[in-house]
Amino acid sequence: MNWFAHPFLAFLMFIPCALVGLIIPRIIWRHFPLSQDAAIVKRSKEALSDEARFWGAFGFYALLTLAYLVAGLSGGFVTFVASASMLPSWISFCLSVKSFGRHSFRSTMFYILPLFPCLSYAVYFGGFLAQFLIEKMGMMGSLPLPYGYYVPDIIVAAVIGLIT
């Protein structure tokens, strides 16, 4: 619990691991074809992977929103706003790719600008949640041995990974 007195240490310790965790599915999925349909084969592999990532993330946020709703929790607005703001940003990105190309900085900005309010709120909410959790885990102290020293670290690492 060396992160209790200095919460920024939790981010320095756990964000690199979370980023590696984000890269692992991309490395694994690179070896599987995106589609078996002959009509789709004419499109570039890069365009197919962009669409697969977008619709996968959109479906994940939509299912997470549905889980919040079914469970009766009132925190699903964050994932709903994320999934709702992804649609205009995807439309904006698709329109900008026709004009500027897929690897253009302008195309990236056309994707991020509609997401900016959602991303700024998610950063604010995630930072506030991590700070609150770090304080609560530090006040809890260590649990009985043999796993007591590691439980707060695991909880903080999992939450910071989810925030990342």
N, C-alpha and C positions, 0 to 999 in steps of 0.2 A: 504493500500500500504506500509506496513512495510517492504516489501521485496525489496523496491527500493534501499535503501542504502546498503543492504546486500543480494545479490541475492541467497545465499545459503539458506536463510530462506524460499524462495519460494519452494525449493526442500524439505525441512524438513516439510513444511506445506502440500504440495499437493501430494507427492509421496505415503504416507501411504493410502490416499484416493484412489489413482489410483490402488494400489495393491489390496485393498479390492474390487474395481470394476473389477479387473481381476479374482478374486476368485468367484464372484457371479455367472457367467455363469456355472462354473464347479459344483457348489453346486446345481444349478437348473437342469442341464443336467444329474446329477447322477440318477435322478428319471425316466428318459426316456430310453427305450431300444435303443441300437445302430443299431440293425438290426432285421428284422423279418424272414430272410432267414434261413432255416433249415441247409444248408450246412455250414454256418458261425458259428453256435452255438457251434461247436466242438472246435473253437478257444477260447482262454482265454479272459475274459472280459477286462483284462488289456491290452492285445495286440490290441483288437478292439478299446479301448479308446485312446491308443497311435496313432493308425492310423487315427482315426476320428479327433483328435486334429491336427495332422500333416497336413492332407489334408484340413482341415478347414482353418488353417493358410495359407497354400499354396494358396488355392482358394481366400482367402481374399486379399493377396498381389497381386495375379494375376489380380483380379478385380480392385483393386486400381490402378495398373499400367495401365490397360485398360482405366479407368476413366481419368487418367492424359493424356493419349494419345488422347482420343476422345475430351477432353476439349481443347487440344492444348497447355497445360502447359508443361514446360520442366523440371519438377521435378520428373518425373516418374522413373528416373534411380535408385533412392534409393530403391523403392519397387521392381523394376525389379531385381536389384542385390540381394536383400533379397530372392526373390522367386527363382532365378536361383541358389543361393548358398545353398538353402534348399535341393534341390534334391541330390547333392553329399553327403551332410551330412546325409540324411535319408538312402541312400544306404550304407554308411559307418556304420551307426548305426545298420541297419538290419544285416549286415555281422558280426559285433562284438557281437551282441546278441547271435548268434549261438555258438560263441566260449566262451564268458565270462558271459553270462546271462544278463537278463534285468536290474537288480539292481546293476550291477557292476560299479565301478568308471571308469573303462576303457571304457565301453560302452558309458558312458556320455561324456568322453573325445573324443571318436571317432565321436560323434555327434557334439561337439562344435568346434573341430579343423578345419574342413572345413568351418565353419561359422565365424571363427575368423576375417578375413579381413572385412567381411560384418558387424559384430557386432562392431568392433573398429571404422569403419567409421560412423555407425549409432550413436554411443555414441558421437563422435566428432561433427557430424552434429546436433544432438539433443541438446547438450550443447551450441553450438554456436547459434542455433535458440532461445533457452530459454534466453540466455544472451541478445541477440539482442532485443527480445520481451520485456523483463523486462525493458531495457533502454527506449524503445519507449513508453511503457505504463506509465512509470514514467514521461517522458517529456510531455505526453499528459495532465497530471493533472487529476483532478476529473471532471466528467461531471455534468450537472445540477441535482438537487435533483428531485425526491426521490430516484432514482436508481443509481445516478452518482457515489456514493462511491464504489459500488459493481461491476460495469462493468469491470474495469481493473483487479480486483481480479478473476472474472469469466473467463475472456479471458486467463489470465496467468495460472489458474488452468486447464482449458481445454487443453491448449497446453502442459503443463507439463504432464498431464494425457496421451495425445497422444504419447508424447516422451517415457514415461514409458512403 
